Amino acid sequence: MGYLVTEQLPTTEDFRDPERDIRHLKITERYAIAPKYEGQAIGVIKEVPVVKTYDIVPVYTKEI
């Protein structure tokens, strides 16, 4: 239905605190979505309910 375009190449941000011996590293990248065929393949679906969903919490049992 569209193209996934790289808006920003991966960049890194580095934070260092030598007094506390802390180092943080963050990698950021951004993407954008562009429709194909000038958006002619995009349609509208009416009367579809949108609800919040949650993943099922896994249940761990202890085997004897």
PDB file of N, CA, C and O in Angstrom:
ATOM      1  N   MET A   1       0.795  -1.204   0.000  1.00  0.00           N
ATOM      2  CA  MET A   1       0.000   0.000   0.000  1.00  0.00           C
ATOM      3  C   MET A   1       0.837   1.268   0.000  1.00  0.00           C
ATOM      4  O   MET A   1       0.338   2.351  -0.306  1.00  0.00           O
ATOM      5  N   GLY A   2       2.127   1.127   0.349  1.00  0.00           N
ATOM      6  CA  GLY A   2       2.945   2.333   0.399  1.00  0.00           C
ATOM      7  C   GLY A   2       4.409   2.007   0.525  1.00  0.00           C
ATOM      8  O   GLY A   2       4.825   0.850   0.473  1.00  0.00           O
ATOM      9  N   TYR A   3       5.178   3.057   0.693  1.00  0.00           N
ATOM     10  CA  TYR A   3       6.623   2.931   0.819  1.00  0.00           C
ATOM     11  C   TYR A   3       7.048   3.318   2.219  1.00  0.00           C
ATOM     12  O   TYR A   3       6.497   4.246   2.811  1.00  0.00           O
ATOM     13  N   LEU A   4       8.024   2.607   2.745  1.00  0.00           N
ATOM     14  CA  LEU A   4       8.636   2.970   4.013  1.00  0.00           C
ATOM     15  C   LEU A   4       9.935   3.692   3.670  1.00  0.00           C
ATOM     16  O   LEU A   4      10.860   3.090   3.125  1.00  0.00           O
ATOM     17  N   VAL A   5      10.000   4.970   3.989  1.00  0.00           N
ATOM     18  CA  VAL A   5      11.115   5.825   3.596  1.00  0.00           C
ATOM     19  C   VAL A   5      11.928   6.181   4.838  1.00  0.00           C
ATOM     20  O   VAL A   5      11.373   6.526   5.881  1.00  0.00           O
ATOM     21  N   THR A   6      13.238   6.092   4.712  1.00  0.00           N
ATOM     22  CA  THR A   6      14.109   6.493   5.813  1.00  0.00           C
ATOM     23  C   THR A   6      14.160   8.013   5.865  1.00  0.00           C
ATOM     24  O   THR A   6      14.688   8.661   4.962  1.00  0.00           O
ATOM     25  N   GLU A   7      13.607   8.566   6.927  1.00  0.00           N
ATOM     26  CA  GLU A   7      13.581  10.020   7.088  1.00  0.00           C
ATOM     27  C   GLU A   7      14.869  10.522   7.727  1.00  0.00           C
ATOM     28  O   GLU A   7      15.368  11.590   7.373  1.00  0.00           O
ATOM     29  N   GLN A   8      15.406   9.750   8.669  1.00  0.00           N
ATOM     30  CA  GLN A   8      16.652  10.119   9.343  1.00  0.00           C
ATOM     31  C   GLN A   8      17.479   8.855   9.509  1.00  0.00           C
ATOM     32  O   GLN A   8      16.999   7.864  10.059  1.00  0.00           O
ATOM     33  N   LEU A   9      18.704   8.884   9.044  1.00  0.00           N
ATOM     34  CA  LEU A   9      19.607   7.748   9.219  1.00  0.00           C
ATOM     35  C   LEU A   9      19.917   7.570  10.701  1.00  0.00           C
ATOM     36  O   LEU A   9      19.808   8.523  11.473  1.00  0.00           O
ATOM     37  N   PRO A  10      20.302   6.361  11.110  1.00  0.00           N
ATOM     38  CA  PRO A  10      20.619   6.154  12.531  1.00  0.00           C
ATOM     39  C   PRO A  10      21.734   7.082  13.012  1.00  0.00           C
ATOM     40  O   PRO A  10      22.799   7.174  12.402  1.00  0.00           O
ATOM     41  N   THR A  11      21.463   7.755  14.106  1.00  0.00           N
ATOM     42  CA  THR A  11      22.451   8.624  14.743  1.00  0.00           C
ATOM     43  C   THR A  11      22.573   8.206  16.201  1.00  0.00           C
ATOM     44  O   THR A  11      21.646   7.633  16.774  1.00  0.00           O
ATOM     45  N   THR A  12      23.703   8.490  16.784  1.00  0.00           N
ATOM     46  CA  THR A  12      23.913   8.127  18.182  1.00  0.00           C
ATOM     47  C   THR A  12      24.098   9.377  19.031  1.00  0.00           C
ATOM     48  O   THR A  12      24.638  10.391  18.587  1.00  0.00           O
ATOM     49  N   GLU A  13      23.635   9.266  20.250  1.00  0.00           N
ATOM     50  CA  GLU A  13      23.849  10.309  21.248  1.00  0.00           C
ATOM     51  C   GLU A  13      24.514   9.637  22.439  1.00  0.00           C
ATOM     52  O   GLU A  13      24.062   8.591  22.904  1.00  0.00           O
ATOM     53  N   ASP A  14      25.572  10.233  22.921  1.00  0.00           N
ATOM     54  CA  ASP A  14      26.346   9.645  23.997  1.00  0.00           C
ATOM     55  C   ASP A  14      26.336  10.580  25.194  1.00  0.00           C
ATOM     56  O   ASP A  14      26.509  11.790  25.048  1.00  0.00           O
ATOM     57  N   PHE A  15      26.131  10.010  26.388  1.00  0.00           N
ATOM     58  CA  PHE A  15      26.155  10.788  27.623  1.00  0.00           C
ATOM     59  C   PHE A  15      27.112  10.098  28.582  1.00  0.00           C
ATOM     60  O   PHE A  15      26.989   8.901  28.841  1.00  0.00           O
ATOM     61  N   ARG A  16      28.050  10.849  29.101  1.00  0.00           N
ATOM     62  CA  ARG A  16      29.020  10.278  30.046  1.00  0.00           C
ATOM     63  C   ARG A  16      29.068  11.118  31.308  1.00  0.00           C
ATOM     64  O   ARG A  16      29.040  12.348  31.266  1.00  0.00           O
ATOM     65  N   ASP A  17      29.142  10.427  32.420  1.00  0.00           N
ATOM     66  CA  ASP A  17      29.335  11.068  33.726  1.00  0.00           C
ATOM     67  C   ASP A  17      30.492  10.350  34.407  1.00  0.00           C
ATOM     68  O   ASP A  17      30.278   9.351  35.094  1.00  0.00           O
ATOM     69  N   PRO A  18      31.717  10.844  34.227  1.00  0.00           N
ATOM     70  CA  PRO A  18      32.879  10.129  34.771  1.00  0.00           C
ATOM     71  C   PRO A  18      32.916  10.083  36.299  1.00  0.00           C
ATOM     72  O   PRO A  18      33.511   9.172  36.874  1.00  0.00           O
ATOM     73  N   GLU A  19      32.292  11.049  36.953  1.00  0.00           N
ATOM     74  CA  GLU A  19      32.296  11.035  38.423  1.00  0.00           C
ATOM     75  C   GLU A  19      31.555   9.830  38.977  1.00  0.00           C
ATOM     76  O   GLU A  19      31.946   9.265  39.998  1.00  0.00           O
ATOM     77  N   ARG A  20      30.487   9.443  38.301  1.00  0.00           N
ATOM     78  CA  ARG A  20      29.673   8.311  38.765  1.00  0.00           C
ATOM     79  C   ARG A  20      29.897   7.055  37.937  1.00  0.00           C
ATOM     80  O   ARG A  20      29.252   6.033  38.170  1.00  0.00           O
ATOM     81  N   ASP A  21      30.813   7.127  36.966  1.00  0.00           N
ATOM     82  CA  ASP A  21      31.132   6.006  36.084  1.00  0.00           C
ATOM     83  C   ASP A  21      29.865   5.519  35.353  1.00  0.00           C
ATOM     84  O   ASP A  21      29.544   4.331  35.343  1.00  0.00           O
ATOM     85  N   ILE A  22      29.161   6.492  34.741  1.00  0.00           N
ATOM     86  CA  ILE A  22      27.921   6.200  34.007  1.00  0.00           C
ATOM     87  C   ILE A  22      28.133   6.552  32.547  1.00  0.00           C
ATOM     88  O   ILE A  22      28.713   7.587  32.218  1.00  0.00           O
ATOM     89  N   ARG A  23      27.655   5.677  31.678  1.00  0.00           N
ATOM     90  CA  ARG A  23      27.681   5.961  30.242  1.00  0.00           C
ATOM     91  C   ARG A  23      26.380   5.468  29.631  1.00  0.00           C
ATOM     92  O   ARG A  23      26.013   4.303  29.790  1.00  0.00           O
ATOM     93  N   HIS A  24      25.688   6.351  28.937  1.00  0.00           N
ATOM     94  CA  HIS A  24      24.443   6.018  28.248  1.00  0.00           C
ATOM     95  C   HIS A  24      24.648   6.244  26.759  1.00  0.00           C
ATOM     96  O   HIS A  24      25.314   7.193  26.345  1.00  0.00           O
ATOM     97  N   LEU A  25      24.067   5.357  25.961  1.00  0.00           N
ATOM     98  CA  LEU A  25      24.155   5.476  24.513  1.00  0.00           C
ATOM     99  C   LEU A  25      22.755   5.311  23.947  1.00  0.00           C
ATOM    100  O   LEU A  25      22.051   4.357  24.278  1.00  0.00           O
ATOM    101  N   LYS A  26      22.354   6.246  23.090  1.00  0.00           N
ATOM    102  CA  LYS A  26      21.017   6.206  22.492  1.00  0.00           C
ATOM    103  C   LYS A  26      21.171   6.242  20.979  1.00  0.00           C
ATOM    104  O   LYS A  26      21.914   7.059  20.434  1.00  0.00           O
ATOM    105  N   ILE A  27      20.451   5.333  20.303  1.00  0.00           N
ATOM    106  CA  ILE A  27      20.443   5.307  18.840  1.00  0.00           C
ATOM    107  C   ILE A  27      19.066   5.735  18.371  1.00  0.00           C
ATOM    108  O   ILE A  27      18.057   5.168  18.789  1.00  0.00           O
ATOM    109  N   THR A  28      19.024   6.743  17.496  1.00  0.00           N
ATOM    110  CA  THR A  28      17.761   7.285  17.005  1.00  0.00           C
ATOM    111  C   THR A  28      17.718   7.169  15.491  1.00  0.00           C
ATOM    112  O   THR A  28      18.684   7.504  14.805  1.00  0.00           O
ATOM    113  N   GLU A  29      16.578   6.688  14.970  1.00  0.00           N
ATOM    114  CA  GLU A  29      16.342   6.684  13.528  1.00  0.00           C
ATOM    115  C   GLU A  29      14.861   6.922  13.292  1.00  0.00           C
ATOM    116  O   GLU A  29      14.033   6.545  14.121  1.00  0.00           O
ATOM    117  N   ARG A  30      14.521   7.541  12.175  1.00  0.00           N
ATOM    118  CA  ARG A  30      13.128   7.897  11.892  1.00  0.00           C
ATOM    119  C   ARG A  30      12.739   7.412  10.513  1.00  0.00           C
ATOM    120  O   ARG A  30      13.544   7.401   9.582  1.00  0.00           O
ATOM    121  N   TYR A  31      11.485   7.011  10.405  1.00  0.00           N
ATOM    122  CA  TYR A  31      10.938   6.535   9.149  1.00  0.00           C
ATOM    123  C   TYR A  31       9.658   7.293   8.833  1.00  0.00           C
ATOM    124  O   TYR A  31       9.004   7.823   9.731  1.00  0.00           O
ATOM    125  N   ALA A  32       9.307   7.340   7.565  1.00  0.00           N
ATOM    126  CA  ALA A  32       8.065   7.964   7.120  1.00  0.00           C
ATOM    127  C   ALA A  32       7.385   6.999   6.156  1.00  0.00           C
ATOM    128  O   ALA A  32       8.044   6.164   5.537  1.00  0.00           O
ATOM    129  N   ILE A  33       6.083   7.114   6.031  1.00  0.00           N
ATOM    130  CA  ILE A  33       5.313   6.268   5.126  1.00  0.00           C
ATOM    131  C   ILE A  33       4.747   7.146   4.018  1.00  0.00           C
ATOM    132  O   ILE A  33       4.131   8.179   4.280  1.00  0.00           O
ATOM    133  N   ALA A  34       4.963   6.722   2.785  1.00  0.00           N
ATOM    134  CA  ALA A  34       4.449   7.455   1.624  1.00  0.00           C
ATOM    135  C   ALA A  34       3.533   6.513   0.832  1.00  0.00           C
ATOM    136  O   ALA A  34       3.934   5.390   0.525  1.00  0.00           O
ATOM    137  N   PRO A  35       2.324   6.945   0.499  1.00  0.00           N
ATOM    138  CA  PRO A  35       1.398   6.075  -0.232  1.00  0.00           C
ATOM    139  C   PRO A  35       1.832   5.878  -1.683  1.00  0.00           C
ATOM    140  O   PRO A  35       2.429   6.763  -2.296  1.00  0.00           O
ATOM    141  N   LYS A  36       1.515   4.687  -2.221  1.00  0.00           N
ATOM    142  CA  LYS A  36       1.782   4.392  -3.632  1.00  0.00           C
ATOM    143  C   LYS A  36       0.652   4.944  -4.487  1.00  0.00           C
ATOM    144  O   LYS A  36      -0.450   5.181  -3.992  1.00  0.00           O
ATOM    145  N   TYR A  37       0.918   5.142  -5.729  1.00  0.00           N
ATOM    146  CA  TYR A  37      -0.084   5.495  -6.739  1.00  0.00           C
ATOM    147  C   TYR A  37      -0.933   6.692  -6.330  1.00  0.00           C
ATOM    148  O   TYR A  37      -2.144   6.710  -6.554  1.00  0.00           O
ATOM    149  N   GLU A  38      -0.289   7.696  -5.725  1.00  0.00           N
ATOM    150  CA  GLU A  38      -0.943   8.936  -5.299  1.00  0.00           C
ATOM    151  C   GLU A  38      -2.123   8.696  -4.358  1.00  0.00           C
ATOM    152  O   GLU A  38      -3.071   9.480  -4.328  1.00  0.00           O
ATOM    153  N   GLY A  39      -2.059   7.614  -3.596  1.00  0.00           N
ATOM    154  CA  GLY A  39      -3.092   7.313  -2.614  1.00  0.00           C
ATOM    155  C   GLY A  39      -4.357   6.703  -3.182  1.00  0.00           C
ATOM    156  O   GLY A  39      -5.356   6.617  -2.468  1.00  0.00           O
ATOM    157  N   GLN A  40      -4.358   6.280  -4.429  1.00  0.00           N
ATOM    158  CA  GLN A  40      -5.567   5.728  -5.038  1.00  0.00           C
ATOM    159  C   GLN A  40      -5.937   4.358  -4.462  1.00  0.00           C
ATOM    160  O   GLN A  40      -7.085   3.931  -4.588  1.00  0.00           O
ATOM    161  N   ALA A  41      -4.988   3.666  -3.836  1.00  0.00           N
ATOM    162  CA  ALA A  41      -5.272   2.351  -3.273  1.00  0.00           C
ATOM    163  C   ALA A  41      -5.773   2.439  -1.835  1.00  0.00           C
ATOM    164  O   ALA A  41      -6.048   1.413  -1.214  1.00  0.00           O
ATOM    165  N   ILE A  42      -5.892   3.642  -1.307  1.00  0.00           N
ATOM    166  CA  ILE A  42      -6.334   3.825   0.069  1.00  0.00           C
ATOM    167  C   ILE A  42      -7.849   3.951   0.096  1.00  0.00           C
ATOM    168  O   ILE A  42      -8.430   4.725  -0.664  1.00  0.00           O
ATOM    169  N   GLY A  43      -8.484   3.182   0.977  1.00  0.00           N
ATOM    170  CA  GLY A  43      -9.937   3.222   1.092  1.00  0.00           C
ATOM    171  C   GLY A  43     -10.364   3.547   2.510  1.00  0.00           C
ATOM    172  O   GLY A  43      -9.533   3.673   3.410  1.00  0.00           O
ATOM    173  N   VAL A  44     -11.648   3.680   2.697  1.00  0.00           N
ATOM    174  CA  VAL A  44     -12.217   3.990   4.001  1.00  0.00           C
ATOM    175  C   VAL A  44     -13.118   2.832   4.406  1.00  0.00           C
ATOM    176  O   VAL A  44     -13.982   2.407   3.640  1.00  0.00           O
ATOM    177  N   ILE A  45     -12.910   2.336   5.602  1.00  0.00           N
ATOM    178  CA  ILE A  45     -13.765   1.283   6.142  1.00  0.00           C
ATOM    179  C   ILE A  45     -14.622   1.927   7.225  1.00  0.00           C
ATOM    180  O   ILE A  45     -14.103   2.506   8.179  1.00  0.00           O
ATOM    181  N   LYS A  46     -15.932   1.819   7.068  1.00  0.00           N
ATOM    182  CA  LYS A  46     -16.836   2.462   8.022  1.00  0.00           C
ATOM    183  C   LYS A  46     -17.395   1.440   9.001  1.00  0.00           C
ATOM    184  O   LYS A  46     -17.435   0.240   8.725  1.00  0.00           O
ATOM    185  N   GLU A  47     -17.824   1.947  10.149  1.00  0.00           N
ATOM    186  CA  GLU A  47     -18.483   1.183  11.203  1.00  0.00           C
ATOM    187  C   GLU A  47     -17.637   0.023  11.705  1.00  0.00           C
ATOM    188  O   GLU A  47     -18.150  -1.076  11.918  1.00  0.00           O
ATOM    189  N   VAL A  48     -16.357   0.257  11.894  1.00  0.00           N
ATOM    190  CA  VAL A  48     -15.464  -0.730  12.483  1.00  0.00           C
ATOM    191  C   VAL A  48     -15.086  -0.224  13.867  1.00  0.00           C
ATOM    192  O   VAL A  48     -14.477   0.839  13.994  1.00  0.00           O
ATOM    193  N   PRO A  49     -15.442  -0.980  14.910  1.00  0.00           N
ATOM    194  CA  PRO A  49     -15.118  -0.503  16.254  1.00  0.00           C
ATOM    195  C   PRO A  49     -13.607  -0.582  16.520  1.00  0.00           C
ATOM    196  O   PRO A  49     -12.939  -1.533  16.115  1.00  0.00           O
ATOM    197  N   VAL A  50     -13.101   0.419  17.197  1.00  0.00           N
ATOM    198  CA  VAL A  50     -11.701   0.453  17.594  1.00  0.00           C
ATOM    199  C   VAL A  50     -11.674   0.380  19.106  1.00  0.00           C
ATOM    200  O   VAL A  50     -12.231   1.241  19.787  1.00  0.00           O
ATOM    201  N   VAL A  51     -11.028  -0.645  19.631  1.00  0.00           N
ATOM    202  CA  VAL A  51     -10.966  -0.826  21.079  1.00  0.00           C
ATOM    203  C   VAL A  51      -9.517  -1.012  21.495  1.00  0.00           C
ATOM    204  O   VAL A  51      -8.673  -1.414  20.694  1.00  0.00           O
ATOM    205  N   LYS A  52      -9.246  -0.720  22.731  1.00  0.00           N
ATOM    206  CA  LYS A  52      -7.918  -0.914  23.273  1.00  0.00           C
ATOM    207  C   LYS A  52      -7.748  -2.389  23.607  1.00  0.00           C
ATOM    208  O   LYS A  52      -8.620  -2.991  24.235  1.00  0.00           O
ATOM    209  N   THR A  53      -6.636  -2.968  23.193  1.00  0.00           N
ATOM    210  CA  THR A  53      -6.391  -4.374  23.479  1.00  0.00           C
ATOM    211  C   THR A  53      -5.128  -4.512  24.311  1.00  0.00           C
ATOM    212  O   THR A  53      -4.274  -3.625  24.332  1.00  0.00           O
ATOM    213  N   TYR A  54      -5.030  -5.615  24.976  1.00  0.00           N
ATOM    214  CA  TYR A  54      -3.877  -5.898  25.813  1.00  0.00           C
ATOM    215  C   TYR A  54      -3.365  -7.285  25.485  1.00  0.00           C
ATOM    216  O   TYR A  54      -4.138  -8.180  25.144  1.00  0.00           O
ATOM    217  N   ASP A  55      -2.054  -7.460  25.592  1.00  0.00           N
ATOM    218  CA  ASP A  55      -1.491  -8.791  25.436  1.00  0.00           C
ATOM    219  C   ASP A  55      -1.874  -9.625  26.638  1.00  0.00           C
ATOM    220  O   ASP A  55      -2.017  -9.113  27.749  1.00  0.00           O
ATOM    221  N   ILE A  56      -2.038 -10.907  26.407  1.00  0.00           N
ATOM    222  CA  ILE A  56      -2.345 -11.809  27.508  1.00  0.00           C
ATOM    223  C   ILE A  56      -1.088 -11.957  28.367  1.00  0.00           C
ATOM    224  O   ILE A  56       0.005 -12.204  27.858  1.00  0.00           O
ATOM    225  N   VAL A  57      -1.267 -11.801  29.669  1.00  0.00           N
ATOM    226  CA  VAL A  57      -0.138 -11.909  30.578  1.00  0.00           C
ATOM    227  C   VAL A  57       0.228 -13.391  30.680  1.00  0.00           C
ATOM    228  O   VAL A  57      -0.628 -14.216  31.000  1.00  0.00           O
ATOM    229  N   PRO A  58       1.474 -13.733  30.415  1.00  0.00           N
ATOM    230  CA  PRO A  58       1.832 -15.162  30.491  1.00  0.00           C
ATOM    231  C   PRO A  58       1.752 -15.659  31.929  1.00  0.00           C
ATOM    232  O   PRO A  58       2.116 -14.958  32.873  1.00  0.00           O
ATOM    233  N   VAL A  59       1.270 -16.875  32.065  1.00  0.00           N
ATOM    234  CA  VAL A  59       1.153 -17.494  33.385  1.00  0.00           C
ATOM    235  C   VAL A  59       2.257 -18.536  33.489  1.00  0.00           C
ATOM    236  O   VAL A  59       2.334 -19.464  32.684  1.00  0.00           O
ATOM    237  N   TYR A  60       3.100 -18.367  34.485  1.00  0.00           N
ATOM    238  CA  TYR A  60       4.185 -19.310  34.687  1.00  0.00           C
ATOM    239  C   TYR A  60       3.824 -20.204  35.865  1.00  0.00           C
ATOM    240  O   TYR A  60       3.456 -19.723  36.937  1.00  0.00           O
ATOM    241  N   THR A  61       3.935 -21.503  35.654  1.00  0.00           N
ATOM    242  CA  THR A  61       3.654 -22.442  36.738  1.00  0.00           C
ATOM    243  C   THR A  61       4.941 -23.147  37.102  1.00  0.00           C
ATOM    244  O   THR A  61       5.799 -23.407  36.258  1.00  0.00           O
ATOM    245  N   LYS A  62       5.049 -23.444  38.366  1.00  0.00           N
ATOM    246  CA  LYS A  62       6.242 -24.133  38.853  1.00  0.00           C
ATOM    247  C   LYS A  62       5.990 -25.628  38.810  1.00  0.00           C
ATOM    248  O   LYS A  62       5.061 -26.140  39.435  1.00  0.00           O
ATOM    249  N   GLU A  63       6.837 -26.316  38.059  1.00  0.00           N
ATOM    250  CA  GLU A  63       6.682 -27.760  37.976  1.00  0.00           C
ATOM    251  C   GLU A  63       7.385 -28.419  39.150  1.00  0.00           C
ATOM    252  O   GLU A  63       8.444 -27.976  39.597  1.00  0.00           O
ATOM    253  N   ILE A  64       6.777 -29.479  39.633  1.00  0.00           N
ATOM    254  CA  ILE A  64       7.351 -30.194  40.796  1.00  0.00           C
ATOM    255  C   ILE A  64       8.219 -31.328  40.301  1.00  0.00           C
ATOM    256  O   ILE A  64       8.799 -32.058  41.106  1.00  0.00           O
TER     257      ILE A  64
END
